[in-house]
Amino acid sequence: MSDTTASNSRSGETIRANPRSSALRAAGPWLLSAAALVALPFIFRSDTYLTVMSLMGIAIVFALSYNMMLGQTGMLSFGHAVYYGLGAYFVVHGMNWAIATRAPIPLPLMPLVGGIAGLGFAVIFGWLSTKRSGTTFSMISLGLAELVGSSSLILRTFFGGEEGITTNRTKLLRLTDWSFGSQFQMYYLIAAWCLISAVVMYALTRTPFGRMCNAVRENPERAQFVGYNPQVVRYIAFCLSGFFAGIAGALAGINFELANANLFGAAQSGTVLLATFIGGIGTFVGPVLGAVLVSYLQVMLSDITEVWQLYFGLMFIAVVMFAPGGLAGLVQMHAPVVRAGVIGRLMPSYLMAIVPALLLLLGVVMLIEMTVQLAVKQSEGPAMKLFGIGFNANQPWPWLLMVVLLASAYALFRLVSPRLSAAWDSARVTAAERGIVI
Amino acid sequence: MSAPAALEIRGLKKSFGPAEIIRGVDLVVPKGERHAVIGPNGAGKSTLFNLISGLLVPTSGEVVLNGARISGRPAFEINRRGLSRSFQVTNIFPRMSVFENIRCGVLWSANQKYAFWRGVQSAAGVAERTEKVLDEIGLTDRREVLAGVLTYAEQRALEIGITVAGGAEVILLDEPTAGMSRHETDRAVGLIRRISEGRTLMIVEHDMGVVFGLADRISVLVYGEIVATGPPAEIRASAKVKEAYLGEEAHA
């Protein structure tokens, strides 16, 4: 008796050390996020920024819901947009119904309609698809996406055909003088739902179910031998994920006052996979970073180049190959080095590596853009500009120059990389010596 | 009057296509017994464990746990009824911490089920039970380390920890000391002795020192059939066993 209490109190300290400070530490990041969400529109005031930030908020909820399956439970879905799109359709129909019948439902509660729709369809489709895992699950998700996509073109009364269906978010019951007509007000609606959804999804990872999601991801066979049915774990994860995807879709529907077939298309399913993976599936914040970055780039890049999706593809490949932990993984990788106080040792070689990295980027971008100029934009002729210097893409010398650029970037990389890895090794060794677990 | 049976195997058979791997096994393991299964490679020892624990469904025959038939039931249900097993090839949750690994073994038995509405920290008794198991397997200091980066011997200990964490009455260990050094084996045997106290243990093991030191009774499985069952001294003396197994091992 006495020695068990001794061992419990020793290890218990690490868990229950000062409950008040640990509660604050748990709530701290959320309070900061809330403050940032409130403050952002006062820093980025223009309509463009408000629009982009609204899209980011929606994308965050969607990506987090996706990662409940991919990162937490190890289920790769190719059809997650189904629940997003259905969430949008149901909310638009719900709003139109509420407007027509003068039902006393205020707009801020409407995303729940989308959530319940997402949940409902996930309950049905998930029952089928989560019976299998791995590749089979992925294939079924693709099939279901195809099924719903084609139904949308058949069931025109509900889905509104090619154009989709529209609504007016200002016509619902108002509890305050906010009509949500402006993007500014719309932003706050999205931000509030984004924060609530993120808190709930984070809390879910800290439940017995959440831990067993990880266990099923890691080793479904072993999970059975601790009493859990992996199918049930996957099914619950799928349903909850469908609920939050529905919320995200509903926010999109309210934001655009429109629901159309694009919302549950393959491209939408692809984008959420991309964003989640680029951000990093191994941590909770990863998908948030990915959603922010990808939404930003979608708007910014599509202004600059016609082939922005091509760059997305390249970025995705680069992440999968060189940083499989995504952006969050890169940050996490540096955490022990920062804590050991030796991040400075990496800086010289990082600065050196930036040069070939930029050259590489420039070379690749120019090769792509010159190809596009010749192949796609023939009507505009071969004349292009780079840093104010005009040239013709149909001449050999710009191509030659870029090939030389790429070759020298590669050579420089070869030169720098031994120094980089040496710096890494020394930093990690020091971190380990200082007792920091890597 | 002998103790009631924890595990009863009756006429158990398993075929893969035309190949019959388990060819009619009958065995009674009384409550509280440490029972070892030995036999040459390919005798079907792991298959027997897979049949008992529900990883495989028998072709015919039945397995009875504490008076209730479990054969044909899914593995997770058999586990919930109080039979837990370890694996010959280390089978853990690699990218989760040691603490999380053990806690996953505790959750169901602590009646947490699929709860997604309450925090895992708040679950009564779960943390205490997890700490106790960590202490038993000697991994308290390694609690925050990812299971995948533990040493081999530590992973084997963790494997046993996950197996016993849920407090199952019947424990099946499949070659728990395979690939260990002498010193590591001695530690593992001590651990197995401790965790099997007051429980029923079935163990597959190749190390004869471990088997004869640990087991109350031994069954010899050869080509899918039990050729002898008895106390260590009896098995050691049996000419049939020597011919079928021990002799072969001694020459090898």
Interface residues (C-beta under 8 A of the other chain):
Chain A: T4 S7 N8 S11 G12 I15 A203 L204 R206 T207 P208 F209 G210 R211 M212 N214 A215 E218 N219 E221 R222 A223 Q224 F225 V226 G227 Y228 N229 V232 V233 I236 L240 V437
Chain B: S53 G54 L55 P74 A75 F76 N79 R80 S84 R85 F87 N91 I92 F93 P94 R95 M96 E100 R103 C104 G105 L107 W108 S109 Q112 K113 Y114 A115 F116 W117 R118 G119 V120 Q121 A123 A127 E128 E131 K132 L134 D135 T140 R143 E144 V145 I162 T163 A165 G166
